[in-house]
């Protein structure tokens, strides 16, 4: 990255944010319940993850999509979905 120190820091912050988000999505995949094709599709989706979610002002980062692998029968999953929506974000929901 070329540019001012602020531009370089902003690019680093954005790269870190994308990497952290993708790792989080990967760690939360239901690996035991996915066949090879479904896993491949999920991994491609994580790799293409881009977004619309607001990031804090002045942080210099680009927004990200929020994707939730949601199990409507699971109370924790329903609570997590509610918290995301209460934050003013409409996530992409992938039912599992």
Number of C-alpha atoms within 10 A of each C-alpha: 9 7 9 9 10 10 13 13 16 17 18 15 16 18 14 13 16 20 13 12 18 18 12 12 20 15 10 11 16 11 12 7 9 13 9 9 9 12 16 12 11 18 16 11 14 17 14 10 16 14 14 13 16 13 12 10 7 7 11 16 20 19 16 17 16 18 18 19 18 17 15 13 9 9 10 12 15 13 12 13 21 13 12 14 12 10 9 10 16 16 17 12 13 11 9 13
